[in-house]
């Protein structure tokens, strides 16, 4: 089923989602997961190195932004939700930068634990373009800096205990798992069990190697490339069959596959499949796609929308990220609201 087959229904849904966005203020959401500091170096790559076939990047700008679960926290906060955020950072400069930037946004950092003698994960991306020839830059290299040893499980246990205390007053639970230690199988299971008892939707963005941590979730996010890997691993003939196997195996209510310029596809436990085409006219980048989708799902499901409506908001959120001017941009209320208005207008025109 393709939602574009029902233009009038789509217009009505977009209006409802726009109204929800305007009235979401102060709703509480519990967020737990791994964080990192995203560092972006921008420069000109006009020449190759004289001793190796690699570009020489002349850096003229460096930006830093809280990433991973912190990216979701900033998006939820911008939309107007009250975020109960639980994570950990190292006792280094990078950890302080993450906490300071979140505090500047008005996000409470009381749920962030500082781990002594540990480095905060940093994801470093180098972007380059040809000076005076190209306006748009492209990523040349990504480098990760962080600890090699695993985090003490007691840290995760503490985070989960604190997160559990917030669930009673939350409208949604978001788990952002980068397999760095904030979320364990047992911890995730406890949170999901309590959330389901409270009838709270659970949105999880898992690593493919940690799907056991997502067992019982309301909706799980997977990228298109990751879904293809899972299809091969499951030896399924097609993606639809593989998606249903995953849903049945891990007891999910739904699975959303993020395809970037290929749109998003929603698979539900009852077998229904809905696809939303990408509406972004000039996609530029995709960093933060998962975080934007998780943010949108928490907003929609947390405010009582059904999964199909929530997936439409996630699709609109992904469009916003694909057309973002900068890679470190997070989903914000004004941009998403403006895009929903545009999509609604386009839908009314197509229905005439």
N, C-alpha and C positions, 0 to 999 in steps of 0.2 A: 504494500500500500504506500502511495506517495501522497503526502499531505497536500501538495499543490493541486490535487484532484478536487479539493473542496475549498475554493477561494473564499466563499462567504464565511464558512466555519473558521477558516484561518484568520480572517479579519477580526472576527469576534474574539477569538482567542488572543490575538495580539493586543486588542484593547483591554482585555482582562489582565493580561500580564503587565501592561503599562500602568494600569490602575494599582496593581499590587506593588509595583516598583515605587510608586508615589506614597504608598501607605505602609511601608515595611519598617519604618523607624522604630528602633529600640527592641525589636524582636531579638531574643537571645539565641545564639547558636554555639554549640561546643565544637571546638576544632582541636585535633591532636595530630601530631606528625613531625616529620623531620624538617629542619630548616638548613639553609645555606646562604652564603652571601654571593650574589651574582655580581661579578666585576666585568665591565665592558671596556675594552681598549679600542678606540677608533683612530684610524690613521690613513695615510696614503701609502699605497704599495706600488710605487712607480718602477722599481728596479728589482732584478733578481740578485741574490747573493753571489758574489764573485767566485765562491768556492763550493757552492751547492745550489741545486735548482729549486730554491725556495725564495719567496718574496721577502724583501726588506721592508718592514712596516715602520713608517715614520709617524709615531703616535702624537696626536694633537689634543686628545680628549679622553678622560677616563671617568666612568660613572660606576657607582655602586648602588645596589638595591637588594633588600631582603628577598630571598627566593624560596621556592618550594612551598611548604605550608604557610610561611610568612607572606607569600604572594597572595594566597587565598585569604588570609586574615585581612590584608589591606583592601582586597576587593570587597569582601563582606562589609568591612567598616565603611568604605566609600558609599556603598549602596544604602547604608543606614542601620545595619544590624549591630547588635551588641555582641562582640566576639569574646568568648571565654577560650583563650588560646593556651595550649599546653605543649611545650617542647623543651629542648635543651640546647645550650650553646657552650663553647669553650670559654675559658677565662682569658681570652686574647682580644686584640683590637677589633677583629672582625665580629666577634660576639657582641662587643659593645656597640658597634655600628648598627647591627641588627636591632638591638634593644632600643637604641636611641631613635632610630628612624620609625620604629613602631610607636614609641611614645610620642613622637612629634605628630603622628597621625591620630593620636588620641586612643590608641589601642593599649589596654592594660598589659603589662609585662610581668605581673605577679605570678603567672603560671609558667614562666620561663625559668628553668633551673640552670645554674651555672656549674659546669663540671670542671673541677680544678685540674690543672696541668694537661689540658686537652685542647687541640686545635679545632676551631670551627671550620666546617667544610666550606671551601671557596670554589666556585665554578667560574673559571676565567675564559672569556671569549674575546678573540681578536678579530676585529672587523676592518676591512680595507677596501679602498676604491682607487681608481686612477685619478690623480689630481688634474682638475680642469677638463676631464673627459667624461667622467661618470658621476652622477649625483648619488646614486644608490650604492651602498657598500654591501659586501657579502662577507660571511664568516670565513676566516682563513684557518683558524685553529681554535680548539677548545682544550683547556688544561684544568684538571682538578687538583686542588691542594687540600689535604686533610689527613686525619689520623688513619693509621693502618689497623690498629687493634680495635676490637669490638668494645662497645660501651658496656659498662656493668649493668646487668639486667635489673638491678635495684632502681636504676634511674627510670626505666620504663614503668616499673611497678608503681613508683611514686607518681609519675605523670598520670597513669591510668586511675589511680585512687583519687587524685584531685579532679580529674575530668568527670569521674562518676558522680561527684558531689554536685556538678553543675547540670546534669542531665534532666533533673526534675523540672527545671525552669527553662529548658531549651526547646526550641521548635525543630531542631535538626542536629544531627551529629555528622561531622565530616572527618574522615581519616585520610591523611595524605602520607603515604608510606613510600619512602625512598630506600628502605632496607638499611637504615643507618642506626637503628636501635631504639627509636622513640616508640615504636609499635612492635609488640611481639604477638605470637599466635594466641597465647593465653590472655594477654591484655586486651587484644582486639575482640576476642570471644566474649569476655566479660562485658565490654562496652556495648557490643551489638546485642547481647542478650538483654541487658537492662533497657536499652533504647527500644527494642521491640516490645518489651513488657509495658513500656510507657507510650507505645504507639508513636514513636518518633522515627522519622525516616533516617536511614543511614546511607551516606554517600561515601564511597571509597575509591580512591585513585591508587591502585596497588602496583608494585613491581610484579612482573610476570613470574618471577621466581618466588613470590610470596603470596600467591593466590589463596593459600590456606587461611591467611589473616582476614580475608574478605568473606569467609563463609557466613551465609545468612544475611548479607547486606541487602538493602533495598535496591540500590543501583551501583554498578561498577563501571568505571571508565577504562577503556583500552584504546590505544592508538591503532590505526589501520595496519601499520606494519607489524605491530605486535599481534594483532588478530590473525594475520597471515601466518606468523610463526606458530601460533597456537593451532591453527587449522592443520598445518603439516604435522605437528606433534601428535595431534589427535587422529591423524590419518583420515580426515573427513574429506569428502568429495567437494564440498562447497562451504562457504562462510556461514550460511544460514544454519546448516547442520552442526557445524562446530560451535556456533554461538549457543544453540539449544543444549548441546552437551555440557558446555561450561555452566550454563544456568542451572541445569539439573544437578550437576556434580557438586556445585558449591551453594546450592539453595538460594540463588539470587532471585529477586523479583524481576530485575531487568539488567540489561547490559547495553551500554552505549559505546559505539565504535566511532572514534574521532578520525575523520578523513581529511581534515584541512580543506583544501580546495575541492575535494570530492564530497564535502558535506558531512553530515553525521547520520548514523543509522541506529535506531532503537530496536532492540530485540526484547520481547517480554516473555515471561514464563508461560503465558497462555498461548504462545506461538505467534502472536501478532508482531508484525514488522512494520516500522514506519521510517521513511527516509526523508530527510530535509536537505535540499540542495544548498550549497554555499551561495550566498547572495552578495558576497563581497566583490565589488567590481574590479578592484586592483590589489589583490593580496600581495603583501610585502614580506611578511615574516610569520613564524608560527610559535615562537618562544612564549610560553605561558598559556598555551591552548588548553591543557588539562586543568590548570588552575582556574581559568575563566569558566570552563564547563562545570567544575565542581561548585564554584561560587553560585552560578545561576541555578543549578539543581537544588542547592540548599535554600535559596530564596524561594523558588517556586514550590517545592515539596513542603518546605517549612511553613508556607502560607496556605497549604491545603489544596494546591493544584494537583491534578492527576499526572501520571507519568508522561503522557503524550504532550500535554501542555508544557511540562517542565523541560522536556527534550527540545521543544521549540525555543524556549528561552535560552537553553544551552547552545542551540544552533546560532541564535542571534549574538550571544556572548562570544562565540568563536569567530564570527564575522568581524566583530570589533577588534579582536586581537590580530586577526590576519591583516587588517588594514592599519594597525597601529604604526605610528611614525618611529617609535623607539622600542627596542626589544624589552626594556625594563618596565614598560607600561603595564599596569594592572587594570582589571576591569573596574570601571567607575560608573556611577549612577547616571551622570549627565550623558556620557557617550552612549551607554546602553539604551537609555530612554529615548534619545534622539534617533537611534537606529530602529527601535521598535516603532516610532512614529513613521519613519520612512518606509519600513516594511508594510505597515498597515495601509499607508497611502498607495503603495504599489499593488497591494492585494485588492484594494477597492477599484483601482483602475482596471486591473485584469479581469475583474468580475463584471465589468460593464459590457 
